[in-house]
Amino acid sequence: MANTRKKLFLSAPLVIFVIGIYFLAAPLFKGTDPRKLDSALVGQRVPSFTLQDLYNHEKQYDAAIFKGQKMLLNVWATWCPTCYAEHHFLNELAEQGVYIIGMNYKDERSKAIKWLTDLQDPYQISLFDKNGMLGLDLGVYGAPETYLIDSKGIIRYRHVGDLNKNNWQDTVLPRFNEME
Amino acid sequence: MLAEMGQFALAIACMLAFLQTVYPFYGIYTRQQSAIESAKILTVLQFLFVLLSFLILSYLFLINDFTVAYIATNSNSALPWYYRLSAVWGAHEGSLLLWVFLLSFWSAAVALLSKRLPIESVARVLAVLGLLSLGFYLFVLLTSNPFSRTLPYFPVDGRDLNPLLQDIGLIIHPPMLYMGYVGFSVAFAFAIAALLEGRLDSAWAKWSRPWTMAAWIFLTLGISLGSWWAYSELGWGGWWFWDPVENASLMPWIAGTALIHSLAVSEKRGVFKSWTVLLAISAFSLSLLGTFLVRSGVLVSVHAFASDPARGLFILGFLILVIGGSLLLYAVQASKVKSRGRFELFSRESMLLTNNILLIAALIVVLLGTLLPLVHKEIGLGSISIGEPFFNRIFSVLIVPFSLFLGVGPLVRWKRQSLSELSKPLGSLLILSVVLTVLFLVSFASHFTWLALLGIFLGFWMLCTNCYELYLRATHRFSLLKGLIKLSNSHWAMSLGHAGFAVLVIGITMTQNYSIERDVKLAIGESIAFEHYDFHFDGLQSVQGANYTGNMGIFSVRKDNHLIATLKAEKRIYTVQRMPMTEAAIDAGFTRDLYIAMGEVLPDGAWAVRIYYKPFIRWIWFGPLLMALAGVLMILDRRYRTKPLQERF
């Protein structure tokens, strides 16, 4: 009798391990590639913030700029080679009349300005997120990332990685058209 | 051709690991002495082949062979040779090769250094180690081959090593850490072998003790090196971030610390044996878990390793097999263990038990804090992150009883201790520590906080009780001086280790409570006063390294018009990966560090500069260094070298 109880007691680590393993396994079997992680904020408002304008550090913006029309919020940086590849396509989108707000992420102001001057500026507004504060709130993994935001300022979709002709046509544009 | 040979050597090592697992067990089962004895030879052969494979990869890095994909993504011909060498373990594939290489190194060490152990026991231990090696060989060969080629279109030059990793600390940090992680496999193998055999006696504890201690020393050094590297390289001025990857190394360390204490009790008094076995299993399981967390990408961390779900799945399978299997074995076999020693409530045994309970509590806190975000997401509550405040708060509570008991524990006798005998000296020591604490804070602290008072008191309490304990034991039979000389190495090890911990606690308390950091704007020629120091921005130089360009700000620091230091902080751009890096300049000192990191240049030409004053931060690394030294002393204790073993393991 005492022995059975002892055995049960000694099995406790095994039981705890089995329960623990479920939580480790579940994200893997769902194929949760970290790059496909949802932003915790999809379906919610853009968190409140105040950030400087990229060009003019005395000018400041808050979350109000995301209201009024549907738009893209593009997170980019000069240290990110993929952003360079993506930039040309963003210029095309801007020419088609898509409203894009750019957020320069963990970067240096002077370099970012030079980049936009050299490569053409597709952004209606450029935010300068030096310390990645808004990026942190949004759950930005890295650059580039693009958020679809509707006219009420609610985040509808998050796209990780570069935007290009293919994924714009296949996945992003249909969602963008659905939004109000 | 050479790369293929490296891969081939690895495949042979994998086969040998398979034989090393199967053949000794076959020999034990069929009573064939030659099969049992083959374990040692197979282990050494396996080590030689993986050594060959590792040397080949290192050589390919040195000669810049960019036809190898792993080298093309992690090295560059402009990289200095020592960074090319350390780039071998700079990313996933190579660090796994390092892991399995070190595992077979430990196995070979066991095979060669355990002449006094009965051959059958050694064979069991080596077979268990072989099984672990086999799992990792398969992992490397099937999912993360460092030798795969980029042919036919190989790049002219490589993509360079991540600039964060181009630092002297990073050359030795991963091997140290891995030596520790992997070293716990030996204690694990001893435990499993003992469970399989159904014999757990004090000889078992005696034999795994020095091996566990060796692994613990490496892990201690590895973790503190990592912390030092983060402080000097990342430019955040922090020394510990409670990042999942850091936690992954802290968890085996805590379990290992509990294990070395519990092993001591099991060896000397023959109690806690099944608990010790569980700790031995846990320490290595947590190392494996750490590998899983880091490599599978289920957790997000500043250590941005390439992560891959397929690799995660493989490690998970291995994890279930190894940990699940050993816990199952434990559940079935550990009930056969009988404890013979008896002890009373107030005794050294129960003090060590308290120590273990508190360590396990700390371990559970770290484990939960690390895994809770996963659980939280899984049960549908959304993503959360548990950060520094959570850990800091709980650890500052747990440290109080832990330090108090740590001070008393060594003074208490085995089996039974009368409380009245100790209450008087403890009272005097308490008063002494309070006096020292007040003196210390008056001389070094700028203002008063309760947490600082508590932390410093705990530090001095441990130091004072430690000195008293040394005095008591030394004057027990001899005069003080003669007694101190006569004390055994392992006794000194205990004192030194505990003193190291006290130093660590004092360092952490001072740094956490009295650090000052400020972001300032400085133009060339300007100066700023900061905590009795005057920082003057002398000028700016451009620097040109082998694979980076950058600016170097030169600052002179004066105190009362005496030049204290000239600090040269750099802002670098690594040309290949276009990655900016901050090289902080640090003036290190016994009681404080001055730390400058360059931010970005502002539109008006001035620089954003970050200045830190970090009191006693060196003590945070000096403490663990003492602890590691203590470990070395304990391994050098005579009874692990001279006394021949009579009992069967």
Contacts between the chains, C-beta under 8 A, distances in Angstrom:
chain1	res1	chain2	res2	distance
A	3	B	335	6.1
A	6	B	335	4.8
A	7	B	331	6.6
A	7	B	332	7.7
A	7	B	335	5.1
A	10	B	274	7.0
A	10	B	330	6.4
A	10	B	331	5.0
A	10	B	334	4.9
A	10	B	335	5.8
A	11	B	331	4.0
A	13	B	278	6.2
A	13	B	281	7.9
A	13	B	282	7.9
A	13	B	327	5.1
A	13	B	330	6.7
A	13	B	331	7.6
A	14	B	324	7.1
A	14	B	327	4.0
A	14	B	328	5.8
A	14	B	330	7.3
A	14	B	331	5.2
A	17	B	323	5.9
A	17	B	324	6.3
A	17	B	327	5.5
A	18	B	324	7.1
A	20	B	371	7.2
A	21	B	316	7.5
A	21	B	319	7.3
A	21	B	320	6.0
A	21	B	324	7.5
A	23	B	371	6.6
A	23	B	374	5.2
A	23	B	375	4.9
A	23	B	378	5.3
A	24	B	292	7.0
A	24	B	298	6.6
A	24	B	316	6.3
A	24	B	319	7.7
A	24	B	371	7.8
A	24	B	374	7.0
A	25	B	316	5.8
A	26	B	378	5.1
A	27	B	298	5.0
A	27	B	374	6.5
A	27	B	377	7.3
A	27	B	378	7.0
A	28	B	296	6.5
A	28	B	298	6.6
A	28	B	309	5.6
A	28	B	312	5.0
A	28	B	313	5.5
A	28	B	316	6.2
A	31	B	309	6.3
A	32	B	298	7.5
A	32	B	309	7.5
A	33	B	297	7.8
A	33	B	309	6.1
A	34	B	297	5.0
A	34	B	300	6.6
A	34	B	307	6.4
A	37	B	383	7.7
A	40	B	382	5.4
A	40	B	383	4.5
A	57	B	603	6.8
A	78	B	578	7.6
A	79	B	578	5.5
A	79	B	579	5.8
A	79	B	580	6.3
A	81	B	578	6.8
A	108	B	580	7.0
A	108	B	600	4.6
A	108	B	601	7.7
A	109	B	600	6.7
A	109	B	603	7.2
A	110	B	600	7.6
A	110	B	601	6.5
A	110	B	603	7.6
A	130	B	600	7.7
A	139	B	383	7.1
A	141	B	300	7.6
